[in-house]
């Protein structure tokens, strides 16, 4: 009546590899331990490099993994590209359960299960908007009962004869420990002193996981930075920034290529820099910043007139601290009395125009 209990380590017990694999399948998630990152080779050939992985199968109490190793790089040749439309192929690794290994003494024919695990591609259907093959298409290619993992998808564009690296998308799921269920960890039992920044990976703390309402004003700074250059201004120009960087994914964002959108109310430091590289010495220009709550009606923040006859006025800036309500747009504007160029020159290697928005309270 107790035969359904299985014991790994006991005198004279003959243990199957399955029992070891079943325990590991409960401890880890993912399917690739290392390697197996598909790369292009030549023509329509892609290479599956050496590595180690798991192929999950089964469910419930008997769920387990087929554990495998690839010890020599493996090449896969894709079918010829379609003449008109792209397609998406999948690179899969699977266990061919139809393979029968001989029993008895371990030898070349059965040691480490040779020939059971295989790799192939599953061809997608050419289409103007291609999608990857379905589960049904995969099982038709590899066998209906065979478990598998997907390690890459390859976009085969129309008429191509070579697969570029940027056409291969990594689909591996790297092995890691099973995540604990919600409520498993009682934060009340964790001492504050035990949680240090050295123990928290940089990439694991993102802005989307922060509760900004609980952060005191002045304790967190959001910075956004837009730059532009290579433009000639005659009259008034709203600066079209061609580069935008931010340390916040949600608090300060780019809107429409010219505006920055501030999602939270607060005090902000606004700084606009401009460098004139070419223009008549009698001309004047005004760099200034505008803000708006509807992106239609704009208000000016401290414009400052510059005459470029003075050498130090060719590089100028204006800055202001201002309280702005939530969902306010900010932009940089240049007004000139004639044609002035803001572009790269030997003396001006820095960005020719830049707008920095920083929350300070």
Residue, then its C-alpha position, 0 to 999 in steps of 0.5 A: x500500500x506504500x509503494x507509491x512513496x519513492x525514496x532516492x537514497x536507501x540501501x540496495x535501492x535502484x533509483x531511476x534518473x527520472x526521480x532525480x529529474x522530478x525534484x529538479x523540475x520543482x526547484x527551477x523554472x526556465x529551460x536553458x542552463x547555459x549556451x544554446x543561443x542561436x547565431x547566424x552562420x552562412x547563407x540560410x544556415x543558423x548555428x545552435x551552440x553547445x549548452x545545457x537545458x531542460x525540456x519540461x513534460x508531464x503535469x501535476x505530481x509527475x511533471x518532470x524535465x528531460x535534462x540534456x546537453x549539446x556537446x558540439x555546435x549544431x547547424x540548421x539549414x532553413x528553407x529558401x525564402x519566399x519570393x514575395x513575403x517574409x515568414x517567421x521560423x522557430x528553432x526548437x529542441x525536442x525529445x524524440x520519444x520514438x527513439x529506443x535505446x538498448x538496455x544492459x551494460x552502458x556503452x556507445x549506444x545508450x550512454x547518456x541517451x544519444x540521439x533522443x534529443x534533436x533540434x530542427x526548425x519549424x517553418x512559418x507561413x509567408x505573409x505580409x504580417x507574418x506570425x510564428x508557427x502554431x503549437x499544432x504546426x510544431x507538433x506536426x513537425x516534431x511528433x505529436x507526443x514529443x515535448x519541446x522548447x523554443x530557443x529562437x525565432x528567425x525572420x526570413x525576409x522575402x528573397x533573402x539568401x543570408x540570415x542577419x543577426x538582427x533577424x534572430x530573436x532569442x526565445x530561451x528562458x534561462x533557468x532560475x529558482x522557482x519564485x515564491x508565492x505571494x504571502x510566502x515571505x512575511x516582510x515583518x520578519x525581515x530586519x531593515x538592516x538585512x536589506x542592503x543595496x549590495x544585495x539588490x541587483x540594479x536592474x531589479x529596482x525599476x521606476x514602475x515598482x516605486x510608490x512615488x506618493x510615499x517619497x518625500x519631496x526633494x528626495x527623488x530627482x527625475x532628469x530628462x535631457x533632449x538635444x538637437x543640432x544641425x538647424x538654421x533658425x530664421x524667426x521662431x523655431x520650436x526645437x525638434x529634439x532628435x535625442x531624448x534620454x530620461x532616468x524615469x520611464x513614466x514621470x517625464x516622457x517625450x511627447x511629439x518630438x518637441x515636448x516633454x510631458x511632466x506627469x507629476x505636479x512639483x517644483x522643476x528646474x528648467x535649463x535650455x542651452x544653445x550654441x550659435x556656430x554661424x551667423x552675422x555678428x549684428x544678429x540677436x537671438x532669444x532662447x526661452x522655455x515655454x510650458x502648457x497644460x493643454x499643448x495648445x496655449x503656451x506660457x513663457x518662462x524668463x526669456x533672455x535676449x543675446x547679442x552674438x557680437x560678444x564671443x561669450x554670447x555665442x554659447x548661452x543658456x537660460x534657467x528657471x525654477x518653477x512650480x508646474x501642475x501635473x500633466x504639464x508640457x514643456x518645450x524649448x524655443x529659439x527666436x532670431x532676428x536673422x539666419x543663425x545656425x546651430x550646428x556642429x563646428x570644431x569649437x562646438x563639439x557638445x550638443x548645439x541645443x539642449x533642454x534639461x528638465x529636473x524635478x527638485x521638489 
